[in-house]
Amino acid sequence: MRPASHAGLWSGRARQAVGEPFRTYEEAMQYLFHFTDYERMAKPRDAATSVFGLARMNQLLAFLDNPHERLRVVHIAGTKGKGSTATMTASILQRAGARVGLYTSPHVECIRERIMVNSAWIAEERVTAHLNRLYPYLQESLKTSEKYTPTFFEIFTAMAFADFLAEGVDIAVLEVGLGGRLDATNVASPAVCGITRIGYDHTDKLGDTLTLIASEKAGILKPRVPAVVSPQEPEALAAIRQRARNLAAPLRLVGQEIALADGGRTFHVSTPNRRYPDLAVPLAGEHQRVNAATAVGLAEEATEATPWRLSPDAVRDGLAATRIRARIETIAQRPTVVIDGAHNVDSARTLLATLASDFAFDRLIFVMGMAADKDMDSFLRLVLARAALVVFTRSQNPRAASPDELVRRARAISPVEALSSDRPGDALALARARARPDDLICVTGSFYIVGEVLEALRGHALP
């Protein structure tokens, strides 16, 4: 598929737009941030079914002439690992010769990283052009009713679909924002679906059992469309199997149809079609090998009956080229500073296990902030059992718990020293001042915390 011209952003019904209300990227983003953003709200004002749904998204996409209907899509849900898996899948497909769009959330450094084509962030001018195109529809929706006004995430998702079509991508890899069944990305008709590991998160919206959570995430499955599934707890897998049976959707399970074998410094993935030996990913942790095996299965299904051949070299090169921030990422030495977006109990367990297995250090110091609607006490119990010191902080996200509240909870759980600092950059500076050269400082609890630490360090690289 050839890229469309920049003028192509203004095709179809969007020709009704007169003029360009936004002359700069800053003006366009200031307008976009006025729309409801559930990433920055503790909980919806209404019942989940009235807030989250696909009606607004379908109406918005109809205004854009339904770009999602003209894309070959890989759709990925899950509690843990879906962003890494999506990024690996896109990288593999790109090395196989496809032009690939990648849509992920949340962002770490810049909102433009949510929409990528062949590993490049969407340009500011394109964001501005998309919002100029959407402006007439959005203004009309604001006059009608808040119920019919798209949310921030819905608008950005629609922009991703429109950009991928205009940019002529061959395959679009989409990460679900929240859940699956009612997520804005679930308007797509995928060539293959993926479900990464499912655990407890967003229980106020998705349910408080693995069966309920898995049922919501399995809501992305489509009739007779194959799905690649990472290893799951039995309860979660049973819900996924039930949904797949109802839809006659073939399942490919990592650990069964997709075999993962340890090769020491490398690993091997085998599918019913092919063996992919001597693979490696530049991301810390054994869990990333599982994510990689899931990505291989997804890429293989996505290239079925297409011009792109998924060779072992393409898989090997694609995994080696994978770049994604804040996944147990080392950003400094002596003391070692690691950043990770862990924000639920499952991801905290994985983070701690990887720090213990992949890193050598004397004391473990945390810089931490969390959203107030997370299971803070369970997360803290895990962290405090390993920590020598914790410096609590908060992001600018309105959902963030106050540092003083986190200190209070920590002191009720453990005698480990707990300090507070209002700004993430200052919290890291305090941790580094208290650390010795052989210590490890881990910044975690939220992608927003990690992003603000990176922002504070911009232009001030650590040794």
Long-range contacts (C-beta under 8 A, 24 or more apart in sequence): 1-99, 1-168, 1-169, 1-170, 2-168, 3-99, 3-166, 3-167, 3-168, 4-165, 4-166, 4-167, 4-168, 6-126, 6-129, 6-166, 8-166, 9-126, 9-129, 9-130, 9-133, 9-162, 9-166, 10-129, 10-133, 11-65, 12-64, 12-65, 13-63, 13-64, 13-65, 14-63, 14-64, 14-65, 14-133, 14-134, 14-136, 16-136, 17-132, 17-133, 17-135, 17-136, 18-136, 20-132, 21-132, 21-135, 22-128, 22-131, 22-132, 22-135, 23-128, 24-128, 25-124, 25-125, 25-127, 25-128, 27-128, 28-127, 28-128, 28-131, 28-132, 29-111, 29-127, 31-131, 31-135, 32-131, 32-152, 32-155, 32-156, 33-152, 35-138, 35-149, 35-150, 35-151, 35-152, 35-155, 36-146, 36-149, 36-151, 36-152, 37-151, 37-152, 37-153, 38-151, 38-152, 38-153, 38-178, 39-105, 39-106, 39-152, 39-153, 39-397, 39-399, 40-397, 40-398, 40-399, 41-398, 41-399, 42-371, 42-372, 42-373, 42-398, 42-399, 43-204, 43-205, 43-373, 44-205, 48-182, 48-205, 49-182, 50-147, 52-178, 52-179, 52-182, 52-183, 52-205, 53-182, 54-182, 54-184, 54-186, 54-187, 56-148, 56-149, 56-150, 56-151, 56-154, 57-150, 57-154, 57-157, 57-158, 57-184, 57-187, 58-187, 59-148, 60-134, 60-137, 60-150, 60-154, 60-155, 60-158, 61-158, 61-161, 61-187, 63-134, 63-137, 64-133, 64-134, 64-158, 64-161, 64-162, 67-161, 67-162, 67-164, 67-165, 67-166, 68-161, 68-187, 68-188, 68-189, 69-189, 70-165, 71-101, 71-161, 71-164, 71-165, 71-169, 71-171, 71-172, 71-188, 72-170, 72-171, 72-172, 72-191, 72-302, 72-306, 73-171, 73-172, 73-173, 73-174, 73-188, 73-189, 73-190, 73-191, 74-171, 74-172, 74-173, 74-174, 74-190, 74-191, 74-192, 74-193, 74-194, 74-298, 74-299, 74-302, 75-174, 75-176, 75-185, 75-186, 75-188, 75-190, 75-192, 75-193, 75-194, 75-220, 76-173, 76-174, 76-175, 76-176, 76-193, 76-194, 76-195, 76-196, 76-298, 77-176, 77-179, 77-180, 77-183, 77-193, 77-194, 77-195, 77-196, 77-217, 77-218, 77-219, 77-220, 78-176, 78-194, 78-195, 78-196, 78-197, 78-198, 78-217, 78-230, 79-196, 79-197, 79-198, 79-199, 79-200, 79-201, 79-213, 79-217, 79-344, 79-346, 80-196, 80-197, 80-198, 80-199, 80-287, 80-344, 80-346, 80-347, 80-350, 81-196, 81-197, 81-230, 81-287, 81-288, 81-290, 81-291, 81-294, 82-175, 82-176, 82-194, 82-196, 83-175, 83-324, 83-327, 84-283, 84-288, 84-291, 84-322, 84-324, 84-327, 85-194, 85-196, 85-230, 85-291, 85-294, 85-295, 85-298, 86-173, 86-174, 86-175, 86-295, 87-322, 87-323, 87-324, 88-281, 88-291, 88-292, 88-295, 88-318, 88-319, 88-322, 89-173, 89-194, 89-295, 89-298, 89-299, 89-302, 90-116, 90-119, 90-173, 91-119, 91-318, 91-319, 91-321, 91-322, 91-323, 92-295, 92-296, 92-299, 92-310, 92-314, 92-315, 92-318, 92-319, 93-170, 93-171, 93-173, 93-299, 93-302, 93-303, 93-308, 93-318, 94-118, 94-119, 94-318, 95-313, 95-314, 95-315, 95-317, 95-318, 95-321, 96-299, 96-303, 96-308, 96-309, 96-310, 96-311, 96-314, 96-318, 97-307, 97-308, 97-309, 97-314, 98-169, 98-170, 98-171, 98-303, 98-306, 98-308, 99-167, 99-168, 99-169, 99-170, 99-171, 100-169, 100-170, 100-171, 100-172, 100-173, 101-160, 101-163, 101-164, 101-167, 101-169, 101-171, 101-172, 101-173, 102-172, 102-173, 103-157, 103-160, 103-164, 103-172, 103-173, 103-174, 103-175, 103-185, 104-175, 105-153, 105-156, 105-175, 105-177, 106-447, 106-448, 107-447, 107-451, 108-325, 108-326, 108-341, 108-447, 108-450, 108-451, 108-454, 109-325, 109-451, 109-454, 109-455, 111-156, 114-156, 114-160, 115-156, 115-159, 115-160, 115-163, 117-163, 117-164, 117-167, 117-169, 119-323, 122-159, 122-163, 126-163, 127-159, 130-159, 130-162, 130-163, 131-155, 131-159, 133-162, 134-158, 134-159, 151-184, 153-177, 153-184, 154-184, 157-184, 157-185, 158-184, 161-188, 170-306, 170-308, 171-302, 176-217, 176-220, 178-202, 178-205, 178-206, 179-205, 179-206, 179-216, 179-217, 179-219, 180-216, 180-217, 180-218, 180-219, 180-220, 181-215, 181-216, 181-217, 181-218, 181-219, 181-220, 182-216, 182-219, 183-220, 185-220, 186-219, 186-220, 189-222, 190-220, 190-222, 190-225, 191-225, 191-301, 191-302, 191-304, 192-225, 192-226, 192-227, 192-228, 192-298, 192-301, 192-302, 193-220, 193-221, 193-222, 193-225, 193-226, 193-227, 193-228, 193-249, 194-227, 194-228, 194-229, 194-230, 194-294, 194-297, 194-298, 195-220, 195-227, 195-228, 195-229, 195-230, 195-232, 195-240, 196-230, 196-291, 196-294, 197-230, 197-231, 197-232, 197-287, 197-290, 197-346, 198-232, 198-233, 198-236, 199-344, 199-345, 199-346, 199-347, 200-344, 200-345, 200-346, 200-375, 201-343, 201-344, 201-346, 201-374, 203-375, 204-373, 209-235, 210-235, 210-236, 210-239, 211-235, 211-236, 211-238, 211-239, 214-238, 214-239, 214-240, 215-239, 215-243, 218-243, 218-244, 219-243, 221-247, 221-249, 222-247, 222-249, 223-247, 223-248, 223-249, 224-248, 224-249, 224-250, 225-249, 226-250, 226-251, 226-252, 226-301, 227-251, 227-252, 228-252, 228-253, 228-254, 228-258, 228-294, 228-297, 228-298, 228-301, 229-253, 229-254, 229-294, 230-254, 230-290, 230-291, 230-293, 230-294, 231-255, 231-290, 252-297, 252-301, 254-290, 254-293, 254-294, 254-297, 257-297, 258-293, 258-294, 258-296, 258-297, 260-289, 260-290, 260-293, 262-289, 267-292, 267-293, 269-293, 269-296, 269-297, 269-315, 271-296, 271-297, 271-300, 273-300, 274-300, 274-310, 274-312, 275-312, 276-312, 276-315, 276-316, 277-312, 278-316, 279-315, 279-316, 279-319, 280-316, 280-319, 280-320, 281-319, 281-320, 281-322, 282-320, 282-322, 282-323, 283-322, 283-324, 283-327, 283-328, 284-327, 284-328, 284-329, 284-330, 284-354, 284-358, 284-359, 285-327, 285-328, 285-350, 285-353, 285-354, 285-357, 285-358, 286-353, 286-354, 286-357, 287-350, 287-354, 288-327, 292-319, 295-319, 325-450, 325-454, 326-447, 326-450, 326-451, 328-354, 328-355, 328-358, 331-454, 331-457, 331-462, 332-462, 332-463, 333-463, 334-437, 334-438, 334-463, 335-361, 335-365, 335-432, 335-435, 335-436, 335-437, 335-438, 335-439, 335-440, 335-441, 336-361, 336-439, 336-440, 336-441, 337-428, 337-432, 337-440, 337-441, 337-442, 337-443, 337-462, 338-440, 338-441, 338-442, 338-443, 339-442, 339-443, 339-444, 339-450, 339-453, 339-454, 340-442, 340-443, 340-444, 340-450, 341-444, 341-446, 341-447, 341-450, 342-444, 342-445, 343-370, 343-371, 343-374, 343-379, 343-444, 343-445, 343-446, 343-447, 344-374, 344-375, 344-379, 345-375, 345-378, 345-379, 345-382, 348-379, 348-382, 348-383, 348-444, 349-382, 351-442, 351-444, 352-382, 352-383, 352-386, 355-386, 355-440, 355-442, 356-386, 359-440, 361-438, 361-439, 361-440, 362-436, 362-438, 362-439, 362-440, 363-388, 363-389, 363-435, 363-436, 363-438, 363-439, 363-440, 364-388, 364-439, 364-440, 364-442, 365-389, 365-390, 365-391, 365-431, 365-434, 365-435, 365-439, 365-440, 365-441, 365-442, 366-390, 366-391, 366-431, 366-441, 366-442, 366-443, 366-444, 367-391, 367-393, 367-424, 367-427, 367-428, 367-431, 367-441, 367-442, 367-443, 367-444, 367-449, 367-453, 368-392, 368-393, 368-406, 368-443, 368-444, 368-445, 368-449, 369-393, 369-394, 369-395, 369-400, 369-401, 369-403, 369-406, 369-424, 369-427, 369-445, 369-446, 369-448, 369-449, 370-400, 370-401, 370-406, 370-445, 370-446, 371-397, 371-399, 371-400, 371-401, 371-446, 372-399, 372-400, 372-401, 372-405, 373-399, 376-401, 376-406, 376-409, 377-409, 377-413, 379-445, 380-406, 380-409, 380-410, 380-413, 380-414, 381-413, 381-414, 383-444, 384-410, 384-413, 384-414, 384-416, 385-414, 387-416, 388-416, 388-417, 388-439, 389-416, 389-417, 389-418, 389-419, 389-431, 389-434, 390-416, 390-417, 390-418, 390-419, 391-418, 391-419, 391-420, 391-421, 391-427, 391-428, 391-430, 391-431, 392-418, 392-419, 392-420, 392-421, 392-427, 393-420, 393-421, 393-422, 393-423, 393-424, 393-426, 393-427, 393-449, 394-422, 394-424, 394-449, 395-424, 395-446, 395-448, 395-449, 395-451, 395-452, 396-448, 396-452, 397-446, 397-448, 400-446, 400-448, 423-452, 423-456, 424-449, 424-452, 424-453, 424-456, 425-452, 425-453, 425-455, 425-456, 425-457, 426-456, 428-453, 428-456, 428-457
